[in-house]
Amino acid sequence: MTEATPPPQQIPGSAAEAAAARFGESLAWSPPEPRWPGWVGQRGDEPVCMVRTMTGVGVQRYRWCIEALAPTSPEVAEPLAIGDTWVMSPWRGEISAREAWAGVELEEQARLMTQLGQALRRIHDSTLTHRHGEVQRGLGTSFLSWNTLMTRRLERARALFSAQEASPLVDAARRATERLYRELAAFHPRTRAVMVHGVTLERVLVQASEGVMELTSLVGFERALLGPWELDFGRLLWFEPVVGREALLDAFYEGYDMARTMDIRRREEVYRTLTALEVAEGLTSGEAELERRCRAYLEMGA
C-alpha cells in the first residue's frame, strides 16, 4: 500500500538552519524520490540526516510516540531536531523495505519478516493502555472502547460509499461494511490497546547490500493510533507479495512470538478488510491495480 501523503516540495528553511547548527556547516539537500520518505541532507557523499514534513498534529503525535517508545525500542530513532511541521532524524543511507524487497531471496525476505515481528512486539508490549483512539501524552487514560473506535470507522465508510455512484468497487465496499457491522458485536480484541504503527513496508527502513536486508528503523509514527495489535497485522498483510506466502507469514509470527491459530487467521481477515476499506476510501481514478486488490480483499469474506 502506498502512502497517501505526497512528498514535500521544499525543505523548510528552519530545518536547514537546524541542520547547519547541528553539523556546523550547510548540507547538500537531495530532493524527494520514491526511495526516500523525506529530504536527505548529505555532507559530501555521506548522508547524515533526513527531514520529513508533516502537519502540526502529526508532529505532536510523533513526539508522544517517541517519548513512549525510544527507551525500549531500538528501531525507533530519536530525532535530531523537531520543528512545528517537520522532524529531522539520523540517516545512514537506508532504503524502504519495499524497494529492497524484489532484489533478495525468499529466505532473506523471511528473515526481515522475523525482524519486523520482533520490532512490532517490542512496540506493542511497551505501550499497553486501556484507551483506544488518538495517541495522547503518556498514552492517555481516558477510555474509548474498541467498539466505539470500530463503529466510527464503519460509520465513516458507510456514509462515504452510500454517497458514491454504484460501481463494482463501491458495491463491494458497501457489502463489506455491512458484514463488518454484523460481526462487530461478537468480535473483541483479546488484549488492551497498544500503539498501532500502521506498518507498511514503505515505512520500514533497511540497510540493503548484496541481497541482505537489516532492519534499522521504523518511520511514520505521526500516523500512529491506539487500538488492537491486529490493526498492524492487517496493514502488513495488505502488502501483496506477503499474502498467501506461508513461509513469510510464519516468519513474522515467529518474530512476534505468537502461534498463527485458526482464530488468529480469522482475525487477520477482519482487519485486512478494514484496511481495504481505508484504501478504497482514498482511491482516485486511474488506480486500477489498487482497485483490483481492494475488491479482492473486500470480497474475501463475502
C-alpha positions as CSV (number, residue, x, y, z in Angstrom):
1,M,0.0,0.0,0.0
2,T,1.4,3.4,-1.0
3,E,1.4,6.4,1.3
4,A,-1.4,8.9,0.8
5,T,0.7,12.0,1.7
6,P,2.8,13.4,-1.2
7,P,6.4,14.1,-0.7
8,P,7.3,17.7,0.4
9,Q,8.2,20.1,-2.4
10,Q,10.6,22.2,-0.4
11,I,12.5,21.6,2.8
12,P,11.5,24.1,5.5
13,G,14.2,26.8,6.0
14,S,14.1,26.3,9.7
15,A,15.0,22.6,9.2
16,A,18.1,23.6,7.1
17,E,19.1,26.1,9.8
18,A,18.8,23.4,12.5
19,A,21.0,21.0,10.4
20,A,23.6,23.7,9.9
21,A,23.6,24.4,13.6
22,R,24.0,20.8,14.5
23,F,26.6,19.7,11.9
24,G,28.5,23.0,11.8
25,E,28.0,23.6,8.1
26,S,25.5,23.7,5.4
27,L,24.4,20.4,3.9
28,A,23.6,19.4,0.3
29,W,19.9,18.5,0.3
30,S,18.6,15.8,-2.1
31,P,15.0,16.3,-3.3
32,P,12.4,13.7,-2.5
33,E,12.5,10.4,-4.5
34,P,10.5,7.2,-4.1
35,R,13.3,5.6,-2.1
36,W,13.3,8.3,0.5
37,P,10.5,9.2,2.9
38,G,11.7,12.8,3.1
39,W,14.6,15.1,2.2
40,V,18.1,13.8,2.8
41,G,21.0,16.0,4.0
42,Q,24.4,15.0,2.8
43,R,27.9,16.0,3.8
44,G,30.0,15.2,0.8
45,D,29.0,11.7,-0.2
46,E,27.8,10.8,3.4
47,P,24.1,11.0,4.2
48,V,23.7,12.4,7.7
49,C,20.1,13.3,8.3
50,M,16.6,13.0,6.9
51,V,13.8,15.6,7.2
52,R,10.2,14.7,6.9
53,T,7.4,17.2,6.8
54,M,4.0,16.6,8.5
55,T,1.1,18.5,10.0
56,G,1.4,20.2,13.4
57,V,-0.9,17.5,14.8
58,G,1.4,14.9,13.3
59,V,4.5,16.4,15.0
60,Q,2.7,16.4,18.3
61,R,1.7,12.7,17.9
62,Y,5.2,11.9,16.8
63,R,6.7,13.5,19.9
64,W,4.4,11.4,22.2
65,C,5.2,8.2,20.4
66,I,8.9,8.8,20.7
67,E,8.6,9.6,24.4
68,A,6.8,6.2,24.9
69,L,9.0,4.1,22.6
70,A,12.5,5.3,22.4
71,P,13.6,3.9,25.8
72,T,12.5,0.3,24.9
73,S,12.5,0.0,21.1
74,P,15.9,0.3,19.3
75,E,14.0,0.5,16.0
76,V,12.6,3.9,16.9
77,A,15.3,6.6,16.2
78,E,15.3,9.6,18.5
79,P,15.1,12.8,16.4
80,L,18.0,15.2,15.9
81,A,15.6,18.1,15.9
82,I,11.8,18.8,15.8
83,G,10.1,21.8,14.3
84,D,6.5,22.9,14.1
85,T,5.8,20.9,10.9
86,W,8.9,18.7,10.4
87,V,11.1,16.1,12.1
88,M,14.9,15.6,11.5
89,S,16.2,12.1,12.1
90,P,19.5,10.3,11.7
91,W,20.1,8.9,8.3
92,R,22.5,6.1,7.3
93,G,21.7,5.6,3.7
94,E,18.7,3.3,4.3
95,I,16.0,2.5,1.7
96,S,12.5,1.3,2.3
97,A,12.0,-2.4,2.7
98,R,9.5,-2.3,-0.2
99,E,12.2,-1.0,-2.5
100,A,14.8,-3.6,-1.3
101,W,12.2,-6.5,-1.4
102,A,12.4,-7.6,-5.0
103,G,16.2,-7.9,-5.0
104,V,16.5,-10.6,-2.3
105,E,15.7,-14.3,-2.0
106,L,12.8,-15.7,-0.1
107,E,15.0,-16.8,2.8
108,E,16.2,-13.2,3.3
109,Q,12.6,-11.9,3.0
110,A,11.6,-14.3,5.7
111,R,14.5,-13.1,7.9
112,L,13.3,-9.5,7.6
113,M,9.7,-10.5,8.4
114,T,11.1,-12.1,11.6
115,Q,12.9,-8.9,12.5
116,L,9.7,-6.9,11.8
117,G,7.7,-9.2,14.0
118,Q,10.2,-8.7,16.9
119,A,10.2,-4.9,16.4
120,L,6.4,-4.7,16.5
121,R,6.2,-6.9,19.5
122,R,8.5,-4.6,21.4
123,I,6.5,-1.6,20.4
124,H,3.2,-3.2,21.3
125,D,4.4,-4.6,24.7
126,S,5.8,-1.2,25.7
127,T,2.6,0.7,25.0
128,L,-0.3,-1.3,26.6
129,T,-3.1,1.1,27.5
130,H,-6.9,1.0,28.2
131,R,-7.5,3.7,25.7
132,H,-8.4,3.3,22.0
133,G,-8.3,6.1,19.5
134,E,-5.9,9.1,19.3
135,V,-2.4,8.9,20.8
136,Q,-2.0,11.2,23.8
137,R,0.9,12.2,26.0
138,G,1.6,9.3,28.3
139,L,-0.7,7.3,26.0
140,G,-3.8,8.8,27.8
141,T,-6.0,7.4,30.5
142,S,-9.5,8.4,29.2
143,F,-11.4,5.4,27.9
144,L,-12.7,5.0,24.3
145,S,-14.0,1.4,23.7
146,W,-12.9,-0.7,20.8
147,N,-16.5,-1.0,19.7
148,T,-16.7,2.8,19.6
149,L,-13.5,3.1,17.6
150,M,-14.6,0.5,15.1
151,T,-18.2,1.8,14.8
152,R,-16.8,5.3,14.0
153,R,-14.7,3.8,11.2
154,L,-17.6,1.9,9.8
155,E,-19.9,4.8,10.0
156,R,-17.4,6.9,8.0
157,A,-17.2,4.2,5.4
158,R,-21.0,3.7,5.2
159,A,-21.6,7.4,4.7
160,L,-18.8,7.7,2.1
161,F,-19.8,4.8,-0.1
162,S,-23.5,5.4,0.3
163,A,-23.0,8.8,-1.3
164,Q,-21.0,7.4,-4.3
165,E,-22.3,6.2,-7.6
166,A,-22.6,2.4,-7.8
167,S,-19.6,0.5,-9.2
168,P,-18.1,-2.9,-8.6
169,L,-15.7,-1.4,-6.0
170,V,-18.3,0.7,-4.3
171,D,-20.8,-2.2,-4.2
172,A,-18.1,-4.5,-2.7
173,A,-17.2,-1.8,-0.1
174,R,-20.9,-1.4,0.9
175,R,-21.3,-5.2,1.4
176,A,-18.1,-5.4,3.4
177,T,-19.1,-2.5,5.6
178,E,-22.4,-4.2,6.5
179,R,-20.7,-7.5,7.0
180,L,-18.3,-6.0,9.5
181,Y,-21.1,-4.3,11.3
182,R,-22.7,-7.7,11.8
183,E,-19.5,-9.2,13.1
184,L,-18.7,-6.3,15.4
185,A,-20.8,-7.5,18.4
186,A,-19.0,-10.8,18.7
187,F,-15.6,-9.7,17.8
188,H,-13.4,-8.1,20.5
189,P,-9.7,-7.5,21.0
190,R,-8.0,-10.1,23.2
191,T,-5.8,-7.6,25.0
192,R,-5.7,-3.9,25.9
193,A,-5.0,-1.4,23.2
194,V,-1.4,-0.8,22.0
195,M,0.3,1.8,19.9
196,V,-0.5,0.8,16.3
197,H,2.2,1.9,14.0
198,G,0.2,1.3,10.8
199,V,3.1,-0.6,9.4
200,T,3.6,-0.9,5.6
201,L,6.9,-1.8,4.0
202,E,7.3,1.7,2.8
203,R,7.6,2.8,6.4
204,V,10.2,0.1,7.3
205,L,13.8,1.3,6.6
206,V,16.6,-1.2,6.0
207,Q,20.3,-1.4,5.1
208,A,20.4,-3.4,1.9
209,S,23.6,-4.8,0.5
210,E,24.4,-7.9,-1.7
211,G,21.0,-9.5,-1.2
212,V,20.9,-8.9,2.6
213,M,18.4,-6.7,4.5
214,E,18.9,-5.4,8.0
215,L,16.0,-3.6,9.6
216,T,17.3,-0.3,11.1
217,S,14.3,1.8,11.9
218,L,10.5,2.4,11.5
219,V,9.2,5.8,10.4
220,G,5.7,7.2,10.2
221,F,4.7,7.4,13.8
222,E,2.9,10.7,13.1
223,R,0.1,8.4,11.9
224,A,0.0,6.1,14.9
225,L,-3.1,5.4,16.9
226,L,-4.1,3.4,19.9
227,G,-6.0,0.2,19.1
228,P,-5.8,-3.6,18.9
229,W,-2.5,-5.0,17.7
230,E,-4.2,-6.8,14.8
231,L,-4.6,-3.5,13.1
232,D,-0.9,-3.6,12.4
233,F,-1.2,-7.1,11.1
234,G,-4.0,-6.0,8.7
235,R,-1.7,-3.3,7.3
236,L,1.2,-5.6,6.8
237,L,-0.9,-8.3,5.1
238,W,-2.0,-5.7,2.6
239,F,1.4,-6.0,1.0
240,E,0.6,-8.4,-1.8
241,P,3.8,-10.4,-2.0
242,V,3.2,-11.5,1.6
243,V,-0.4,-12.7,1.0
244,G,-0.5,-16.5,0.8
245,R,3.2,-16.8,1.3
246,E,3.1,-19.1,4.3
247,A,6.9,-19.0,4.9
248,L,6.8,-15.2,5.2
249,L,3.7,-15.2,7.5
250,D,5.2,-17.9,9.7
251,A,8.5,-16.0,9.9
252,F,6.6,-12.8,11.0
253,Y,4.6,-14.7,13.7
254,E,7.8,-16.4,14.9
255,G,9.3,-13.0,15.4
256,Y,6.2,-11.7,17.1
257,D,6.2,-14.9,19.3
258,M,2.7,-15.9,18.6
259,A,1.1,-19.0,17.2
260,R,-0.9,-18.5,14.0
261,T,-4.0,-20.3,15.1
262,M,-7.3,-20.6,13.2
263,D,-8.7,-17.8,15.4
264,I,-5.8,-15.6,14.5
265,R,-6.3,-16.3,10.8
266,R,-10.0,-15.3,11.1
267,R,-9.0,-12.1,12.8
268,E,-6.4,-11.4,10.1
269,E,-9.3,-11.3,7.5
270,V,-11.3,-8.9,9.5
271,Y,-8.5,-6.4,9.9
272,R,-7.3,-6.8,6.4
273,T,-10.9,-6.0,5.3
274,L,-10.8,-2.9,7.4
275,T,-7.5,-1.9,5.8
276,A,-9.0,-2.5,2.3
277,L,-11.9,-0.2,3.2
278,E,-9.5,2.6,4.2
279,V,-7.6,2.2,1.0
280,A,-10.8,2.2,-1.0
281,E,-11.9,5.5,0.7
282,G,-8.8,7.2,-0.7
283,L,-8.7,5.8,-4.3
284,T,-8.8,8.1,-7.2
285,S,-9.5,7.3,-10.9
286,G,-6.7,5.6,-12.8
287,E,-5.5,3.3,-9.9
288,A,-6.6,0.1,-11.5
289,E,-4.3,-2.2,-9.6
290,L,-5.2,-0.8,-6.2
291,E,-8.9,-1.1,-7.1
292,R,-8.4,-4.7,-8.1
293,R,-6.7,-5.5,-4.8
294,C,-9.3,-3.7,-2.8
295,R,-12.1,-5.6,-4.5
296,A,-10.4,-8.9,-3.9
297,Y,-9.9,-8.3,-0.2
298,L,-13.4,-6.8,0.3
299,E,-15.0,-9.8,-1.3
300,M,-12.8,-12.4,0.5
301,G,-15.2,-12.9,3.4
302,A,-18.4,-12.5,1.4
